[in-house]
Amino acid sequence: MVTFRRALRLDHMQSSSTMAATAAAARLRAEGHTVIDLGAGEPDFETPSNIRQAAVQALEEGKTRYTPASGIAELKQAIADYIAQETGTRYPTNAVIVSAGGKQTIFNALVSIINPGDEVVIPAPYWVTFPEIVAFCGGVSVFIPTHEHDFRLTADMIERALTPRAKAVIVNSPSNPSGAVVPPEAIRDIAELCAARDLWLISDECYYKFVYPPGRPFSAASLPAALRERALVSGSLSKTYAMTGWRIGYALAHPDWVAEMTKVQSHSTSNPTTFAQWAAIEALRGGQASVAAMLAEYQARRDWIVPALAELPGVTCRQPEGAFYAFPDFSAVLAKVGLRDADFAQRLLEEAHVVVTAGSAFGADGYLRISYANSLENLRRGVENIRALIERLG
């Protein structure tokens, strides 16, 4: 018998809990069950037709061969133009890289700067992938709990966590999983701290366009030039244009950083999918009505589900300011019934066929991440099934 021994760099890595939730939903559907999937981190809308048609046209025109590893020039220019329109900042195209989704962008970014033992400061709750990439690099994640501060991150909180080994800070706004939005002035304070302490700032802006009024989207690309020198903006088309399966993300950063990221990408995936890059140009340059329509629908769902969750016995739920997740605190319920959040999520899956993600996966024990990228009808059914489980256990 052959014994497989994994590389030591994988000892501290875990599989993606959000991907596991998606797989669990697929398994139940394959078994013939009706599943209410409140775990998915993807829009429930179709990719807009103009984008789909652009992909079809690219295929018909034979745009299926290799491109430069960092993406086609036309898409880089479209990204630079989009950011200039949104923020007033003009990036040169050698400061732009296109990748197979925002996840690869952040992987490339961290692999390019983190050495074994380097510390990366990450606010908690956090997207599940951040610490796993840091672990892969041999780095150390330093978590900053924000639960008791209404999920508000400040430069002072980061500064108190810094040691001489600190190398980078990751900020995710709007946040997955909490939906919290870091105010523009706080982003600037954090960028100034990074500049003063010789740190790199990674701004994950995957949900950039999904900020609910009266809030407005803010990008680190809006920072003054001196602060942008040490900042990387990570963007994605997946959420904004319902293009999760197309796998197109991008980053804007100092050209030297982009060059190193391109080196990494050239030996991993090579270029992002060619015809998807041409569709991405249409996404960025075509009509944007679909984005506003999705945001309005998410807001209507948020305005229903947050009060509904807060009415569950023992549950509290903060109002998310962006993204499409509710992040209710179930700690009182869990203490009463003697379960961990992961156990409760598993019971909900097995007994009620409702998929949610345990908060412990995001560094927030006692919480659940509930996606409202689903129909209002399914949200109602899901909340009622959660209520029923609470009553049955309690």
VENMOHU-V17006 format. One record per pair of residues at least 12 apart in sequence whose ideal C-beta (glycine too) atoms are under 10 Angstrom apart, sorted by the first residue. I is the first residue (numbers start at 1). J is the second residue. Records with the same first field share a line. If there is no record, write none. Layout:
I->J ; J
//
This chain:
7->136
8->138
9->116 ; 135 ; 136 ; 137 ; 138
10->132 ; 135 ; 136
11->135
12->131 ; 132 ; 134 ; 135 ; 136 ; 138 ; 140 ; 141
13->131 ; 132 ; 133 ; 134 ; 135 ; 136
14->128 ; 131 ; 132 ; 135 ; 361
15->128 ; 132
16->41 ; 103 ; 127 ; 128 ; 129 ; 132 ; 361
17->39 ; 128 ; 129 ; 342 ; 345 ; 357 ; 358 ; 360 ; 361 ; 362 ; 369
18->39 ; 40 ; 41 ; 42 ; 127 ; 128 ; 129 ; 176 ; 177 ; 357 ; 361 ; 362 ; 369 ; 371
19->39 ; 41 ; 128 ; 129
20->39 ; 128 ; 355 ; 357 ; 361
21->37 ; 38 ; 39 ; 40 ; 41 ; 345 ; 349 ; 355 ; 356 ; 357 ; 358 ; 361 ; 369 ; 371
22->37 ; 39 ; 40 ; 41 ; 42 ; 355 ; 357
23->355
24->37 ; 39 ; 345 ; 346 ; 349 ; 350 ; 353 ; 355
25->37 ; 38 ; 39 ; 40 ; 349 ; 353 ; 354 ; 355
26->355
27->349
28->349 ; 350 ; 353 ; 355
29->353
31->353
33->353
34->353 ; 378 ; 381
35->349 ; 352 ; 353 ; 354 ; 355 ; 378
36->348 ; 352 ; 353 ; 354 ; 355 ; 356 ; 374 ; 375 ; 377 ; 378 ; 379 ; 380 ; 381 ; 382 ; 383 ; 384 ; 385 ; 386
37->353 ; 354 ; 355 ; 356 ; 371 ; 373 ; 374 ; 378 ; 382
38->305 ; 325 ; 326 ; 348 ; 354 ; 355 ; 356 ; 357 ; 368 ; 369 ; 370 ; 371 ; 372 ; 373 ; 374 ; 378 ; 379 ; 381 ; 382 ; 383 ; 385 ; 386
39->345 ; 348 ; 349 ; 354 ; 355 ; 356 ; 357 ; 358 ; 368 ; 369 ; 370 ; 371 ; 373 ; 374
40->244 ; 324 ; 355 ; 357 ; 371 ; 373 ; 374
41->127 ; 128 ; 176 ; 177 ; 206 ; 207 ; 238 ; 239 ; 244 ; 323 ; 324 ; 325 ; 357 ; 369 ; 371 ; 373
42->238 ; 239 ; 242 ; 243 ; 244 ; 245 ; 324 ; 371 ; 373
43->210 ; 238 ; 239 ; 240 ; 241 ; 242 ; 243 ; 244 ; 290 ; 294 ; 297 ; 298 ; 324 ; 371 ; 373 ; 374
44->242 ; 294 ; 297 ; 298 ; 301 ; 324 ; 371 ; 372 ; 373 ; 374 ; 375 ; 378
45->241 ; 242 ; 290 ; 293 ; 294 ; 297 ; 298 ; 373
46->242 ; 290
47->237 ; 241 ; 242 ; 243 ; 244 ; 245 ; 246 ; 279 ; 283 ; 290
48->241 ; 242 ; 243 ; 279 ; 282 ; 283 ; 286 ; 287 ; 288 ; 289 ; 290 ; 291 ; 293 ; 294
49->290
50->241 ; 279 ; 282 ; 283 ; 285 ; 286 ; 287 ; 290
51->237 ; 241 ; 242 ; 243 ; 246 ; 276 ; 278 ; 279 ; 280 ; 281 ; 282 ; 283 ; 284 ; 286 ; 290
52->243 ; 246 ; 279 ; 282
53->279 ; 282 ; 286
54->275 ; 276 ; 278 ; 279 ; 280 ; 281 ; 282 ; 283 ; 285 ; 286
55->243 ; 246 ; 273 ; 275 ; 276 ; 277 ; 278 ; 279 ; 280 ; 282
56->275 ; 279
57->275 ; 278 ; 279 ; 282
58->274 ; 275 ; 276 ; 277 ; 278 ; 279 ; 281 ; 282
59->274 ; 275 ; 278 ; 279
60->275
61->275 ; 278
62->274 ; 275
63->274 ; 275 ; 276 ; 277 ; 278 ; 279
64->273 ; 274 ; 275
65->271 ; 274
66->270 ; 271 ; 274
67->98 ; 270 ; 271 ; 272 ; 273 ; 274 ; 277 ; 278
68->98 ; 262 ; 266 ; 270 ; 271
69->97 ; 98 ; 99 ; 261 ; 262 ; 263 ; 264 ; 265 ; 266 ; 267 ; 268 ; 269 ; 270 ; 271 ; 272
70->93 ; 94 ; 96 ; 97 ; 98 ; 99 ; 108 ; 250 ; 251 ; 258 ; 259 ; 261 ; 262 ; 263 ; 265 ; 266 ; 271 ; 272
71->93 ; 96 ; 97 ; 98 ; 99 ; 248 ; 250 ; 262 ; 265 ; 271 ; 272 ; 274 ; 277 ; 280
72->98 ; 271 ; 272 ; 274 ; 277 ; 278 ; 280 ; 281
73->93 ; 96
74->93 ; 277 ; 278 ; 280 ; 281 ; 285
75->93 ; 96 ; 98 ; 248 ; 250 ; 272 ; 276 ; 277 ; 278 ; 279 ; 280 ; 281 ; 283 ; 284
76->91 ; 92 ; 93 ; 94 ; 95 ; 96 ; 97 ; 98 ; 250 ; 252 ; 258 ; 277 ; 281
77->93 ; 96 ; 281 ; 284 ; 285
78->93 ; 96 ; 98 ; 250 ; 277 ; 280 ; 281 ; 282 ; 283 ; 284 ; 285
79->91 ; 93 ; 95 ; 96 ; 97 ; 98 ; 235 ; 237 ; 248 ; 250 ; 251 ; 252 ; 280 ; 281 ; 284
80->92 ; 93 ; 95 ; 96 ; 250 ; 252 ; 284
81->281 ; 284 ; 285
82->235 ; 250 ; 281 ; 283 ; 284 ; 285
83->95 ; 96 ; 219 ; 221 ; 222 ; 233 ; 235 ; 250 ; 252 ; 284
84->221
85->284 ; 285
86->208 ; 209 ; 217 ; 218 ; 219 ; 221 ; 222 ; 235
87->217 ; 218 ; 219 ; 220 ; 221 ; 222 ; 223 ; 233 ; 252
88->221 ; 222
89->219 ; 220 ; 221 ; 222 ; 223 ; 224 ; 225 ; 228 ; 233 ; 252
90->221
91->221 ; 228 ; 233 ; 252 ; 253 ; 255 ; 258
92->252 ; 255 ; 258
93->252 ; 255 ; 258
94->254 ; 255 ; 256 ; 258 ; 259 ; 262
95->228 ; 232 ; 233 ; 251 ; 252 ; 253 ; 254 ; 255 ; 256 ; 257 ; 258 ; 259
96->233 ; 250 ; 251 ; 252 ; 253 ; 255 ; 258
97->109 ; 232 ; 249 ; 250 ; 251 ; 252 ; 253 ; 255 ; 257 ; 258 ; 259 ; 260 ; 261 ; 262 ; 264 ; 265 ; 272
98->237 ; 248 ; 249 ; 250 ; 251 ; 262 ; 265 ; 271 ; 272 ; 276 ; 277 ; 280
99->234 ; 236 ; 247 ; 248 ; 249 ; 250 ; 251 ; 261 ; 262 ; 264 ; 265 ; 268 ; 269 ; 271 ; 272
100->246 ; 247 ; 248 ; 249 ; 265 ; 268 ; 269 ; 270 ; 271 ; 272 ; 273 ; 276
101->206 ; 236 ; 237 ; 238 ; 243 ; 244 ; 245 ; 246 ; 247 ; 248 ; 249 ; 250 ; 269 ; 272
102->127 ; 129 ; 204 ; 205 ; 206 ; 207 ; 234 ; 235 ; 236 ; 237 ; 238 ; 239 ; 247 ; 248 ; 249 ; 250 ; 251
103->127 ; 129 ; 133 ; 204 ; 206 ; 234 ; 236 ; 238 ; 247 ; 249
104->234 ; 236 ; 247 ; 248 ; 249 ; 251 ; 261 ; 264 ; 265 ; 268 ; 269 ; 272
105->202 ; 204 ; 206 ; 232 ; 233 ; 234 ; 235 ; 236 ; 249 ; 250 ; 251 ; 252 ; 253 ; 261 ; 265
106->127 ; 129 ; 130 ; 133 ; 170 ; 172 ; 202 ; 204 ; 206 ; 232 ; 234 ; 236 ; 249 ; 251
107->129 ; 132 ; 133 ; 136 ; 137 ; 261 ; 264 ; 265 ; 268
108->133 ; 232 ; 234 ; 249 ; 251 ; 257 ; 258 ; 260 ; 261 ; 262 ; 263 ; 264 ; 265 ; 268 ; 269
109->133 ; 168 ; 170 ; 200 ; 202 ; 204 ; 232 ; 234 ; 251 ; 253 ; 257 ; 258 ; 260 ; 261 ; 264
110->130 ; 133 ; 134 ; 136 ; 137 ; 139 ; 167 ; 168 ; 170 ; 200 ; 202 ; 232 ; 261 ; 264
111->133 ; 136 ; 137 ; 139 ; 260 ; 261 ; 263 ; 264 ; 265 ; 268
112->137 ; 200 ; 232 ; 253 ; 256 ; 257 ; 258 ; 259 ; 260 ; 261 ; 262 ; 263 ; 264 ; 265
113->137 ; 139 ; 167 ; 168 ; 200 ; 202 ; 232 ; 257 ; 260 ; 261
114->133 ; 134 ; 136 ; 137 ; 138 ; 139 ; 140 ; 167 ; 168 ; 200
115->137 ; 138 ; 139 ; 165 ; 167
116->137 ; 138 ; 139 ; 140
117->138 ; 139 ; 140 ; 165 ; 167
118->134 ; 137 ; 138 ; 139 ; 140 ; 165 ; 166 ; 167 ; 168
119->134 ; 139 ; 140 ; 141 ; 142 ; 161 ; 162 ; 163 ; 164 ; 165 ; 166 ; 167 ; 168 ; 169 ; 199
120->133 ; 134 ; 135 ; 137 ; 139 ; 140 ; 141 ; 142 ; 143 ; 165 ; 166 ; 167 ; 168 ; 169 ; 170 ; 199 ; 200 ; 202
121->141 ; 142 ; 143 ; 144 ; 157 ; 158 ; 159 ; 161 ; 162 ; 163 ; 166 ; 167 ; 168 ; 169 ; 170 ; 171 ; 190 ; 194 ; 199 ; 201
122->134 ; 141 ; 142 ; 143 ; 144 ; 161 ; 168 ; 169 ; 170 ; 171 ; 172 ; 202 ; 363
123->143 ; 144 ; 145 ; 146 ; 149 ; 151 ; 152 ; 153 ; 154 ; 157 ; 158 ; 161 ; 169 ; 170 ; 171 ; 172 ; 173 ; 175 ; 178 ; 180 ; 182 ; 190 ; 363
124->141 ; 143 ; 144 ; 145 ; 146 ; 147 ; 151 ; 153 ; 178 ; 362 ; 363 ; 364
125->143 ; 145 ; 146 ; 147 ; 151 ; 172 ; 175 ; 176 ; 177 ; 178 ; 180 ; 327 ; 359 ; 360 ; 361 ; 362 ; 363 ; 364 ; 365 ; 367 ; 369
126->141 ; 143 ; 144 ; 146 ; 170 ; 172 ; 175 ; 176 ; 177 ; 178 ; 204 ; 361 ; 362 ; 363 ; 364
127->170 ; 172 ; 175 ; 176 ; 177 ; 204 ; 206 ; 361 ; 362 ; 363
128->176 ; 177 ; 357 ; 361 ; 362 ; 363 ; 369
129->176 ; 204
130->143 ; 170 ; 172 ; 202 ; 204 ; 362 ; 363
131->143 ; 170 ; 363
133->170
134->167 ; 168 ; 170
137->167
139->165 ; 167 ; 168
140->163 ; 165 ; 166 ; 167
141->170 ; 363
142->158 ; 161 ; 162 ; 163 ; 165 ; 166 ; 169
143->161 ; 363
144->157 ; 158 ; 160 ; 161 ; 169 ; 363
145->157 ; 363 ; 364
146->175 ; 178 ; 180 ; 182 ; 363 ; 364
147->178 ; 318 ; 327 ; 329 ; 331 ; 359 ; 363 ; 364 ; 365 ; 366 ; 367
149->180
150->178 ; 180 ; 318
151->175 ; 177 ; 178 ; 179 ; 180 ; 181 ; 182 ; 318 ; 320 ; 321 ; 327 ; 364
152->180 ; 181 ; 182 ; 183 ; 186
153->169 ; 171 ; 172 ; 173 ; 175 ; 180 ; 182 ; 183 ; 186 ; 187 ; 189 ; 190
154->182 ; 183 ; 185 ; 186 ; 189 ; 190 ; 193
155->169 ; 185 ; 186 ; 187 ; 188 ; 189 ; 190 ; 191 ; 192 ; 193 ; 194 ; 196
156->186 ; 189 ; 190 ; 193
157->186 ; 190
158->171 ; 189 ; 190 ; 193 ; 194 ; 197 ; 199 ; 201
159->189 ; 190 ; 193 ; 196 ; 197
162->193 ; 194 ; 197 ; 199
164->197
166->194 ; 197 ; 198 ; 199 ; 200
167->198 ; 199 ; 200
168->194 ; 199 ; 200 ; 201 ; 202 ; 230 ; 232
169->190 ; 191 ; 193 ; 194 ; 197 ; 199 ; 200 ; 201 ; 202 ; 203 ; 230 ; 231
170->200 ; 201 ; 202 ; 203 ; 204 ; 232 ; 234
171->186 ; 187 ; 190 ; 191 ; 194 ; 201 ; 202 ; 203 ; 204 ; 205 ; 220 ; 231
172->202 ; 203 ; 204 ; 205 ; 206 ; 207 ; 234 ; 323
173->186 ; 187 ; 203 ; 204 ; 205 ; 206 ; 207 ; 208 ; 211 ; 217 ; 218 ; 219 ; 220 ; 321 ; 322 ; 323
174->204 ; 205 ; 206 ; 207 ; 208 ; 209 ; 210 ; 211 ; 212 ; 215 ; 217 ; 218 ; 239 ; 320 ; 321 ; 322 ; 323 ; 324 ; 325
175->204 ; 206 ; 207 ; 320 ; 321 ; 322 ; 323 ; 325 ; 327 ; 362
176->204 ; 206 ; 207 ; 239 ; 322 ; 323 ; 324 ; 325 ; 327 ; 362 ; 369 ; 371
177->320 ; 323 ; 325 ; 326 ; 327 ; 357 ; 359 ; 361 ; 362 ; 363 ; 364 ; 367 ; 368 ; 369 ; 370 ; 371
178->318 ; 320 ; 321 ; 322 ; 323 ; 325 ; 326 ; 327 ; 359 ; 362 ; 364 ; 367 ; 369
179->207 ; 210 ; 211 ; 212 ; 302 ; 306 ; 318 ; 319 ; 320 ; 321 ; 322 ; 323 ; 324 ; 325 ; 326 ; 327 ; 369 ; 372
180->318 ; 319 ; 320 ; 321 ; 322 ; 323 ; 327
181->207 ; 210 ; 211 ; 212 ; 215 ; 216 ; 217 ; 218 ; 320 ; 321 ; 322 ; 323
182->203 ; 218 ; 220 ; 321 ; 322
183->215 ; 218 ; 321
184->216 ; 217 ; 218 ; 219 ; 220 ; 222 ; 223
185->218
186->218
187->201 ; 203 ; 218 ; 219 ; 220 ; 222 ; 223 ; 227 ; 231
188->218 ; 220 ; 222 ; 223 ; 224 ; 227
190->203 ; 220 ; 223 ; 227 ; 231
191->203 ; 220 ; 223 ; 224 ; 226 ; 227 ; 228 ; 229 ; 230 ; 231
192->223 ; 224 ; 226 ; 227
194->227 ; 230 ; 231
195->223 ; 224 ; 226 ; 227 ; 228 ; 229 ; 230 ; 231
197->230
198->230
199->230
200->230 ; 231 ; 232 ; 253 ; 254 ; 257
201->220 ; 223 ; 227 ; 228 ; 230 ; 231 ; 232 ; 233 ; 253
202->220 ; 231 ; 232 ; 233 ; 234 ; 251 ; 253
203->218 ; 219 ; 220 ; 221 ; 223 ; 231 ; 232 ; 233 ; 234 ; 235 ; 251 ; 252 ; 253
204->220 ; 232 ; 233 ; 234 ; 235 ; 236 ; 251
205->217 ; 218 ; 219 ; 220 ; 221 ; 233 ; 234 ; 235 ; 236 ; 240 ; 251 ; 252
206->234 ; 235 ; 236 ; 237 ; 238 ; 239 ; 240 ; 249 ; 323
207->236 ; 238 ; 239 ; 240 ; 322 ; 323 ; 324 ; 325
208->221 ; 233 ; 234 ; 235 ; 236 ; 239 ; 240 ; 322
209->235 ; 239 ; 240 ; 241 ; 288 ; 291 ; 292 ; 294 ; 295 ; 322
210->239 ; 240 ; 291 ; 294 ; 295 ; 298 ; 299 ; 320 ; 321 ; 322 ; 323 ; 324
211->295 ; 321 ; 322 ; 323
212->295 ; 296 ; 298 ; 299 ; 302 ; 303 ; 319 ; 320 ; 321 ; 322 ; 323
213->295 ; 296 ; 299
214->321
215->321 ; 322
217->322
219->231 ; 233 ; 235 ; 252
220->232 ; 233 ; 234 ; 252
221->233 ; 235 ; 252
228->252 ; 253 ; 254
229->253 ; 254 ; 257
230->253 ; 254 ; 257
231->252 ; 253 ; 254 ; 257
232->251 ; 252 ; 253 ; 254 ; 257 ; 258 ; 261
233->250 ; 251 ; 252 ; 253
234->249 ; 250 ; 251 ; 252 ; 253
235->248 ; 249 ; 250 ; 251 ; 252
236->248 ; 249 ; 250 ; 251
237->249 ; 250 ; 276 ; 279 ; 280 ; 283 ; 284
239->291 ; 294 ; 323 ; 324 ; 373
240->283 ; 284 ; 288 ; 290 ; 291 ; 294 ; 295
241->279 ; 280 ; 282 ; 283 ; 284 ; 286 ; 288 ; 290 ; 291 ; 294
242->283 ; 290 ; 291 ; 294 ; 373
243->276 ; 279 ; 280 ; 283
245->276
246->272 ; 273 ; 275 ; 276 ; 277 ; 279 ; 280 ; 283
247->269 ; 272 ; 273 ; 276
248->272 ; 273 ; 276 ; 277 ; 279 ; 280 ; 283 ; 284
249->272 ; 280
250->272 ; 280 ; 284
294->324 ; 373
295->322 ; 324
297->324 ; 372 ; 373 ; 375 ; 376
298->320 ; 322 ; 323 ; 324 ; 325 ; 372 ; 373
299->324 ; 372
300->372 ; 376
301->324 ; 326 ; 371 ; 372 ; 373 ; 374 ; 375 ; 376 ; 378 ; 379
302->319 ; 320 ; 321 ; 322 ; 323 ; 324 ; 325 ; 326 ; 372 ; 379
303->319 ; 372
304->372 ; 376 ; 379 ; 380 ; 383
305->317 ; 320 ; 325 ; 326 ; 328 ; 370 ; 371 ; 372 ; 374 ; 376 ; 379 ; 380 ; 382 ; 383
306->318 ; 319 ; 320 ; 326 ; 327 ; 328 ; 370 ; 372
307->319
308->326 ; 328 ; 379 ; 380 ; 382 ; 383 ; 384 ; 386 ; 387
309->326 ; 327 ; 328 ; 329 ; 330 ; 368 ; 370 ; 372 ; 379 ; 382 ; 383 ; 386 ; 387
310->326 ; 328 ; 329
311->383 ; 387
312->328 ; 330 ; 333 ; 383 ; 384 ; 386 ; 387 ; 390 ; 391
313->332 ; 333 ; 336 ; 387 ; 390 ; 391 ; 394
314->329 ; 330 ; 331 ; 332 ; 333 ; 334 ; 335 ; 336 ; 337 ; 390 ; 394
315->328 ; 329 ; 330 ; 331 ; 332 ; 333 ; 368 ; 386 ; 387 ; 390
316->328 ; 329 ; 330 ; 331 ; 332 ; 367
317->329 ; 330 ; 367 ; 368 ; 370
318->367
320->372
323->371 ; 372 ; 373
324->370 ; 371 ; 372 ; 373 ; 374
325->357 ; 362 ; 368 ; 369 ; 370 ; 371 ; 372 ; 373
326->356 ; 367 ; 368 ; 369 ; 370 ; 371 ; 372 ; 379 ; 383
327->357 ; 359 ; 362 ; 364 ; 367 ; 368 ; 369 ; 370
328->356 ; 359 ; 366 ; 367 ; 368 ; 369 ; 370 ; 386
329->341 ; 359 ; 364 ; 366 ; 367 ; 368
330->344 ; 345 ; 356 ; 358 ; 359 ; 365 ; 366 ; 367 ; 368 ; 386 ; 390
331->359 ; 364 ; 365 ; 366 ; 367
332->366
333->366 ; 368 ; 386 ; 389 ; 390 ; 393 ; 394
334->365 ; 366 ; 367 ; 368 ; 390 ; 393
335->366
336->390 ; 393 ; 394
337->389 ; 390 ; 392 ; 393 ; 394
338->393
339->393
340->358 ; 359 ; 360 ; 365 ; 366
341->356 ; 357 ; 358 ; 359 ; 360 ; 361 ; 362 ; 364 ; 365 ; 366 ; 367 ; 368 ; 369
342->357 ; 358 ; 359 ; 360 ; 361 ; 365 ; 368
343->358
344->356 ; 358 ; 366 ; 368 ; 386 ; 389 ; 390 ; 393
345->357 ; 358 ; 359 ; 360 ; 361 ; 368 ; 369
346->358
347->389 ; 392 ; 393
348->368 ; 382 ; 385 ; 386 ; 388 ; 389 ; 390
351->385 ; 388 ; 389 ; 392 ; 393
352->381 ; 382 ; 384 ; 385 ; 386 ; 388 ; 389 ; 392
353->381 ; 382 ; 385
354->370 ; 378 ; 381 ; 382 ; 383 ; 384 ; 385 ; 386 ; 388 ; 389
355->370 ; 371 ; 374 ; 382
356->368 ; 369 ; 370 ; 371 ; 382 ; 386
357->369 ; 370 ; 371
368->386
370->382 ; 383 ; 386
//
